[in-house]
Amino acid sequence: MTQRPNVLWIMADQLRYDYLSCYGHPHLHTPHLDALAARGVRFDNAYVQSPVCGPSRMSAYTGRYVRSHGSTWNSMPLRVGEPTLGDHLREVGARAVLVGKTHMAADLEGMAWLGIDPESFIGVRVSECGFEPFERDDGLHPDSHRQKWSAYDDYLEAHGYSSDNPWEDFANSGLGDDGELMSAWLLKNSRLPANVPEEHSETAYMTKRAMDFMREASSDPNGGPWVCHLSYIKPHWPYIVPAPYHDMYDARHVIAPVRSEDEQQTDHPLIRAYLDSRVCKSFARDHVREHVIPAYMGLIKQLDDNLGRLFAWMEETGLADNTIIAFTSDHGDYMGDHWMGDKDFYHQQAVKVPLIIYDPRPEADSTRGTVSDALVEQIDLTPTFMQAIGCPPKPWVIEGRDLTPILHGKDGFSRNYVISEHDYHWSEMARALNQPQEDAHTVMIFDGRWKYIRCEGFRPVLFDLESDPGELIDLGASDTPEHEAVRARMSDALLSWSRQHHTRITATPEMLARQTKSAETGVLIGFWDEAEYEAATGKRFDSLTPVGRPDR
């Protein structure tokens, strides 16, 4: 154990919190993640800052809310100059390294305006959310030809899986009865085995690449501590998994959906538009759920097995002795609950995520195997990793809160509510409602019981998770005095949050302290005479010449 541990930050894409056995799934057993929870802390109330990949990840990588960093949807560039975890780590001689997905779009216009070469040291890190890209894999489109970062395509070709788009044709397709390619973008093909052996699948490949990085980093005698972001694409759609995982589960293992007939009769225009969208109509059908969910479960089982292989290797090499391991996801997946599919709204299935943190340091011994019910946010991971590696706190930049007190069984962590935001301007819902971009926005505030969702242009949505843990009854239009009072209180809390300072990332404590001492620097505003000056400052005037206001 050294003074500064490393961090392995594992993120699965679109993994629901309740699809792990340590979170209560009755059929999907994930012994390796369960064992990690038994050695660390499992968080039961962890929430993402957006129920969509891109903005959720940008919040995780910056420690800042979506309204602060401005990357409100997928492929919306994170602006040049937005500080990231990698920037903070490099200040103390540590590395932030990427293995897998970021869903980052580079601010090429911003870099061009500043004269930054995208291929330079600075340009690469600006383009990769502050990470040093050891291996990037964002392959998510069936018609996208090989991307510059797609070493996985090269890997498949090197092992004999050659085509114009190996990611699509092998990792994300199956074979029909006559050997024809059957794309997993069509849900009917989800139960086919992927057209690639498990050892060459994307999940297995990324696991191997994480080992490659850690092996390389540990062999460098001059290397500093690192945060390795191992970011798996799966179990995100396309839902298809290699044998033997493709038929481990069937309809008998599919849990009944959380939904009610009353939800189908909603009078809320935005919720109605969601329910009428293609993906929600699809997953509202039982035969779709029963066909797709077993593949989704197989992807998670495969992920757990590969993590077991990774964790065992880390134990054998001694890396586990000095590496914090954090496991989470960027959002969940409705899978037909509430008659919905994919993600994009704020029921627990979409916005609540698993979070398990194992800290090998002796200070964490008292909390091993415990469960925390504290309200935590994905943005809390950045300040937690910064603290572990020795970065000074930056509360004028970082909006997340350090989880170390929870990990070490100490007082000092508190939060009254969590926030999540979504920009749906791109969607079927916005088109159906004729919502302009500036109004196609929702934001959730949740205090552990009441979940209030502001829907710009429409009435709010309100759930009481104490009396209605399944979130089946929308109280947003209830005229009960209690519900009216709750809506007013939550609306006020949301307004208070939105008005907090969040853009002054250059306003360090030292700068603010200097600005409170204007009289000491000769900026004399409002003094009548020498006596008044001397009474206020305790200093003699001595014929100082006022220099005027600093903004003139």
Secondary structure by P-SEA (a helix, b strand, c coil): cccbbbbbbbbbccccccccccccccccccaaaaaaaaabbbbcbbbbcccccaaaaaaaacccccccccccccccccccccccaaaaaaaabbbbbbccccccccaaaaaaaaccccccaaaaaaacccccccccccccccccccccccaaaaaaaaacccccccccccccbbbccccccccccccccccccccccccccaaaaaaaaaaaaaaaaaacccccbbbbbcccccccccccccccccccccccccccccccccccccccaaaaaaaacaaaaaaccaaaaaacaaaaaaaaaaaaaaaaaaaaaaaaacccccbbbbbbcccccccccccccccccccccccbbbbbbbbccccccccccccccccccccaaaaaaaaaacccccccccccccccccccccccccccbbbbbbbccccaaaaaacccccccbbbbbbcccbbbbbcccbbbbbbcccccccccccccccccaaaaaaaaaaaaaaaaaaacccccccccaaaaaaaaaccccccccccccaaaaaaacccccccccccccccc
